[in-house]
């Protein structure tokens, strides 16, 4: 998986490659799909949610430019796979999942796998995690049609938000926070499940 799907497509960060090798992806998918866990495709995990394809996980992790000292926020724990990859690299990871049952399932799995630098809670990620801010990086694994303002507020100076933005077809978007404000770059088209909760309330009111 790492050599054929990730390194050959331009992922070069040694820490990202090592993390992708270390995390047992087959444990994060339903047992009935374990034989497909290392295919370069998203897979259903129940609750109308998916685990992202390996390349996208590696890509989002690399463009976040994490350090070993980084404090990272993930919005959308899902299966817990992206959180595990982040925890392999960074010192602290905080992950929010809006579906309580999925949050509990992923929290238990990640704990059993020994990820003690990773905290998962159930909640609406649109509001971020203000009690733990600021964050050096924020990775969002569900797509709103705009960037949640709370996430920008909770980002440290010099930090990055990596987020798919759009309704049906989204663009991977990188927001970098500077002393003077933010800069935004869109990189490649992607398709994620929509962000729910207050993100959809805001869409209705826009």
C-alpha positions in Angstrom: 0.0 0.0 0.0 2.6 2.5 1.1 5.0 1.9 -1.9 2.4 1.6 -4.7 -0.4 3.9 -3.6 1.4 6.6 -1.5 5.1 7.0 -2.2 4.7 6.7 -5.9 2.0 9.4 -5.9 4.4 11.9 -4.4 4.1 11.5 -0.6 7.7 11.9 0.6 7.6 12.9 4.3 9.4 10.1 6.1 7.3 10.4 9.3 4.0 10.2 7.3 5.3 7.1 5.4 6.4 5.5 8.7 3.0 6.2 10.2 1.1 4.7 7.3 3.3 1.6 7.6 2.7 1.3 11.3 -1.1 1.7 11.7 -2.9 -1.6 11.0 -5.7 -0.3 8.7 -7.5 -3.6 8.6 -8.5 -3.1 12.3 -10.3 0.1 11.4 -12.7 -1.3 8.9 -15.6 -3.8 9.4 -14.4 -7.3 9.7 -16.3 -8.2 6.6 -14.2 -5.7 4.6 -10.8 -6.5 6.2 -9.6 -8.2 3.0 -10.1 -4.8 1.2 -8.5 -2.6 3.9 -5.4 -1.9 1.9 -7.0 -1.0 -1.4 -6.7 2.6 -2.5 -10.4 3.4 -1.9 -12.7 4.6 0.8 -14.8 2.0 2.5 -18.0 2.1 4.5 -17.7 1.9 8.3 -21.4 2.1 9.2 -23.6 5.1 10.2 -23.4 6.4 6.5 -19.7 7.2 7.2 -16.5 6.0 5.4 -12.8 5.5 6.1 -10.9 7.6 3.6 -8.6 6.1 1.0 -5.0 5.6 2.2 -3.6 8.2 -0.2 -6.0 10.9 1.0 -5.1 10.2 4.6 -1.4 10.4 3.8 -1.9 13.5 1.7 -3.8 15.4 4.4 -1.2 14.4 7.0 1.7 15.5 4.9 0.3 18.9 3.9 -0.4 19.7 7.6 3.4 19.7 8.0 3.3 18.2 11.5 6.2 18.1 13.9 6.8 15.7 16.8 5.8 18.5 19.2 2.6 19.4 17.4 -0.7 19.6 19.1 -3.4 18.5 16.5 -7.2 18.7 16.4 -9.1 16.3 14.1 -12.7 17.0 13.3 -14.5 13.8 12.4 -12.9 10.8 14.2 -14.9 8.3 12.1 -13.1 4.9 12.2 -10.2 6.4 14.1 -7.7 5.6 11.4 -6.7 9.2 10.6 -6.4 9.9 14.3 -4.0 7.0 14.7 -1.8 8.2 11.9 -1.7 11.6 13.4 -0.8 10.2 16.8 2.1 8.3 15.4 3.7 11.6 14.4 2.5 14.3 16.9 2.7 14.6 20.6 -1.0 15.3 21.3 -4.1 14.6 19.2 -7.6 15.6 20.1 -10.4 14.2 17.9 -14.1 15.0 17.9 -16.9 12.7 16.5 -20.5 13.9 16.2 -21.9 10.3 16.4 -21.6 9.1 20.0 -21.7 5.4 19.2 -18.9 5.9 16.6 -16.9 8.0 19.1 -17.1 5.3 21.7 -16.1 2.5 19.3 -13.1 4.4 18.0 -12.0 5.6 21.4 -12.0 2.0 22.7 -10.1 0.7 19.6 -7.5 3.5 19.8 -7.0 2.9 23.5 -6.6 -0.9 23.0 -4.0 -0.2 20.3 -2.0 1.9 22.8 -2.5 5.4 21.6 -2.4 7.2 24.9 -1.5 10.6 23.4 -4.9 10.7 21.7 -8.2 11.9 23.2 -11.6 11.3 21.5 -14.8 12.9 22.5 -18.4 13.0 21.1 -19.5 16.4 20.0 -20.0 18.9 17.1 -16.7 19.6 15.6 -18.0 22.8 14.0 -17.2 24.5 17.3 -13.8 23.0 17.6 -12.3 22.2 21.0 -11.7 25.7 22.6 -10.6 24.3 26.0 -7.5 22.7 24.3 -6.7 25.5 21.8 -4.5 26.7 20.3 -3.7 23.9 17.9 -0.6 23.6 15.6 -2.8 21.8 12.9 -6.4 21.1 12.4 -7.5 18.3 10.0 -11.2 18.0 9.0 -12.4 14.8 7.6 -16.0 15.9 6.7 -16.9 18.6 4.2 -18.7 21.9 5.1 -19.5 24.4 2.4 -17.4 27.0 4.3 -14.6 27.0 6.8 -15.9 27.0 10.4 -14.8 30.3 12.0 -14.1 28.6 15.4 -11.4 26.5 13.8 -9.6 29.6 12.5 -9.8 31.1 16.0 -8.4 28.0 17.6 -5.4 27.7 15.2 -2.0 28.8 16.4 0.0 31.3 14.5 1.9 29.5 11.8 -0.5 26.5 12.0 -2.6 25.0 9.2 -6.2 23.8 8.7 -6.6 21.1 6.1 -10.2 20.8 5.1 -12.4 19.7 2.2 -14.8 22.5 1.3 -17.8 22.3 -0.9 -21.1 20.5 -1.2 -21.0 17.6 -3.7 -17.6 18.1 -5.3 -15.1 19.6 -2.8 -11.7 21.2 -3.0 -9.0 20.3 -0.5 -8.3 23.6 1.1 -5.3 24.7 3.2 -5.6 27.7 5.5 -2.4 29.0 7.1 -2.7 31.4 10.0 -0.2 34.3 10.1 0.3 37.4 12.3 -1.6 39.4 9.6 -4.5 37.0 9.1 -4.8 33.9 7.0 -3.9 32.7 3.5 -5.8 30.0 1.6 -4.8 27.6 -1.1 -6.9 24.9 -2.8 -5.0 21.9 -4.0 -7.1 19.0 -5.5 -10.7 17.9 -5.9 -11.9 15.4 -3.3 -15.2 13.9 -2.1 -16.0 13.5 1.6 -19.2 12.9 3.5 -20.8 16.2 4.5 -20.2 17.9 7.8 -23.4 17.6 9.9 -24.6 19.5 13.0 -24.2 23.3 13.1 -22.4 23.3 9.8 -25.6 22.4 8.1 -27.6 24.9 10.1 -25.2 27.6 8.9 -25.7 26.4 5.3 -29.5 26.9 5.6 -29.0 30.3 7.0 -26.5 31.6 4.5 
